[in-house]
Amino acid sequence: MNTVKGTRDFLPAEALIKQNIIERMKKVFETYGFQPLETPALESWEVLSTKGAGGEEILKETYNFEDLGGRRIALRYDLTVPLARVIAMNPNLSLPFKRYQIQNVWRYGDVAKDRFREFLQADIDTVGSNTMVADAEIIACVISTLTELGFEKFKVRLNNRKILSALVKYAGVPEEKVIETFRIIDKLIKIGERGVEKELIGKGISKEASKKILEFIKIKGDLVLEKAEKLIEDKEGIEELKQIISYLKSMKVEPKFEIDLSLARGLDYYTGPIFEVFAEEGIGSIVGGGRYDKMIGLFSGKDVPATGISFGIERIIEVMKERKMIEVKKSNVKVFVVAVNDKVRDKVLEIVQILRNNSIPADFDLRSRSLSKQLDYANSLGIPNVIIVGEKELESNSVKLKKMDTGKEISLKIDDMVKSF
Amino acid sequence: MNTVKGTRDFLPAEALIKQNIIERMKKVFETYGFQPLETPALESWEVLSTKGAGGEEILKETYNFEDLGGRRIALRYDLTVPLARVIAMNPNLSLPFKRYQIQNVWRYGDVAKDRFREFLQADIDTVGSNTMVADAEIIACVISTLTELGFEKFKVRLNNRKILSALVKYAGVPEEKVIETFRIIDKLIKIGERGVEKELIGKGISKEASKKILEFIKIKGDLVLEKAEKLIEDKEGIEELKQIISYLKSMKVEPKFEIDLSLARGLDYYTGPIFEVFAEEGIGSIVGGGRYDKMIGLFSGKDVPATGISFGIERIIEVMKERKMIEVKKSNVKVFVVAVNDKVRDKVLEIVQILRNNSIPADFDLRSRSLSKQLDYANSLGIPNVIIVGEKELESNSVKLKKMDTGKEISLKIDDMVKSF
């Protein structure tokens, strides 16, 4: 008896953390006007393998199988392709369609300590707007979400695929090596300048071109866009980033964003601004996304502009747990009501029910245990308050309230009980 | 491009309803001390086909396939078998283990208007308690949950498998026909007395036995247990129901429950009290469950008593929609901020962001539309408030607030804006 390889259970302590984080993220998404969407776990292979929607790397890891009726089915690989399908199937949706989606995805890849075959993603996307305000809003929402979760030292790194395209043109990279070049550029933080240069040359990019690329992608500082502008011919990508930054300023969003000309992102379908957040160096990205103005057209037959971002919730949770940004508890019961002896057990039922009817999470013994065993159980779940029901106190309609952290006990009238929590 | 047969998307209007109902259910479950559990969508065939866990009827509908590694995998069929596996895999869990679980399940069955292959269930179960208090608590929680959702005229129907066993013994039904007899008994409400008699005789139950069964299962009224007691020899099941009712009285739970001796429930693994709620006659059950003291032992090797119940959330949602018990809305944005012309668009960004920073769901135009088109969009999503930003008002740091239901407009200082929502 075991879980399937690459999957895991979330016992209450883990599930409570996950729920807490999901609820807080949802609240921020909704204040930004994103509405929930849910799509099925099952998609047809036809949908998932739509040419240009994902590319080879995605297809390689798609969790697919033949169903009992002989159809090739794939489990939801990400939340972007299902969104494109929804847009195609619902041509009368009011645009822009701003949706968030928080659902599991499945990938049939190698399994490792932090690599699962079933894991949770949260995406926000704006479909049907080609203005950079939409991208600025996505970035503002990412900043608000991470801030709400308690992250402080993070930056949303920004770049634009159009800048990278202008760069490879300026450097003279041949058309067929462009995507590969983007992938290598993206590794700058991970493998350093020498590493990037070596890989570029290894892929047959000329020494001169490699040098031009490297000089460009390592431009830093306040005037990065102005400096970049001087080197490349096509300025559209730079113009778009300038607009985004200007919109973010109008929104008075905290400047937790920066231009990073080495950011490229792996997916093929990005067409404009791209975004990424690293929680800290080394750990990899916790949020990533960008504009994809052509992808939905592959499904709907006509181009619909879109931009959006994906949060790797489980990686975010790992970071938050490591940094003690979130409390781990086995139960969110607030009060455990114990019976001193069997004579008062009926009264315990009544008292528990009074608490519950007042929306106070309350529990009691279901195993006819002794007083000390009842206290042990409450303790094992980390329940902070215990109400002790004894015959003597009941004569004056009272109970004892014990705070489990200090051990302090006070007497409490049953009528005043609800007010204490 | 379509959804896979038997599955469907939940666009925002539907997803908002589902979320609202899930949140309200969760809140009640948590006040009753149930903690969340999540299990993977994928289970090994070995787990799902454990003998006695489900029975043939379940295996027939299990959504199973061979994965890319040649393993036989099944999608989660229900939430009870995964719970049993979790208990077996975690022998050190504090008992009782009270968990709720709200997740999708998949069944490869016939597809019809209201029959899907992927649908949502919500279960609460108490594992590790053999006292009838646990069953009473489950019933109390069901009553609180349905009351919270706005249901008024419902009854939790109660019976006990031990009573049914005593009945078939008293009627002289041969051992090998017992399960089949239970299934026919369960149809009393659906097919009536004549129907039940006909089916029993059709299955080879004697006329005399059928008569005895029918007379017993149609006993009604206040003294149903007392009347039943006189007929059958083994009184344990009746004793248990009396205890449950007594506990519910101690809890002062509204008497939205009743004994129904014709209730049998389909699953093989029930061993004691069984529960069911019909939203109304004809529509079928929306909640069902019971005690299963032997099932977990099939996984863990030693018996662990358990009792619990399953809510068919999607059926509950259907009923609530039909009866207009829930508001349908396409968006939960509270305020849409419109720009009178392009000059004020930057100010719109600032105003929207003030609202969002104060947790007020707010949105604005992302398509550079005219004033009237902006209003049309807000209207199409049913957003109740519109803030109109115009140059003249901005001179005095004001905006106009328009209530979309009445069309009434008032002037508002930007500094006082947040207080208005």
Interface residues (C-beta under 8 A of the other chain):
Chain A: M1 N2 T3 V4 K5 T7 R8 D9 F10 L11 P12 E14 A15 L16 K18 Q19 K27 E30 T31 Y32 G33 Q35 P36 L37 E38 T39 P40 A41 L42 E43 S44 E46 V47 Y63 N64 F65 E66 D67 L68 G69 R71 I73 L75 P82 R85 V86 A88 M89 N90 L93 S94 L95 P96 K98 R99 N104 W106 Y108 R117 E118 T126 G128 S129 T131 V133 A134 E137 A140 S144 Y247 S250 M251 K252 V253 F299 K330 S331 N332 V333 D346 K347 L349 E350 V352 Q353 L355 R356 N357 S359 I360 P361 A362 D363 L366 R367 S368 Y377 S380 L381
Chain B: M1 N2 T3 V4 K5 T7 R8 D9 F10 L11 P12 E14 A15 L16 K18 Q19 K27 E30 T31 Y32 G33 Q35 P36 L37 E38 T39 P40 A41 L42 E43 S44 E46 V47 Y63 N64 F65 E66 D67 L68 G69 R71 I73 L75 P82 R85 V86 A88 M89 N90 L93 S94 L95 P96 K98 R99 N104 W106 Y108 R117 E118 T126 G128 S129 T131 V133 A134 E137 A140 S144 Y247 S250 M251 K252 V253 F299 K330 S331 N332 V333 D346 K347 L349 E350 V352 Q353 L355 R356 N357 S359 I360 P361 A362 D363 L366 R367 S368 Y377 S380 L381
